[in-house]
């Protein structure tokens, strides 16, 4: 049981960290897109 709990906890932590990474990436990407649209350089960058 101890090994199982360790594996499950590591997998849970990994999923949580991956979710945080993905949300942070999406927020930064949308911020860059928003700033490009405001600065009228969206089509130059993307």
C-alpha positions, -999 to +999 in steps of 0.1 A: +000+000+000+028+024+008+043+021-028+008+025-043+002+057-023+036+070-033+030+064-070-005+079-068+007+110-050+035+116-075+011+112-104-013+136-087+014+161-081+027+158-117-008+163-131-013+194-109+020+209-119+013+202-156-021+219-153-006+250-137+020+251-164-006+248-192-028+275-177+001+298-172+012+293-208-023+300-221-026+332-200+008+345-213-001+336-249-035+354-247-018+384-230+007+386-259-021+383-285-042+409-267-012+434-266-005+427-303-041+435-312-041+467-291-008+477-307-021+469-342+008+445-349-012+413-345-008+403-382+029+412-382+036+388-353+011+361-360 
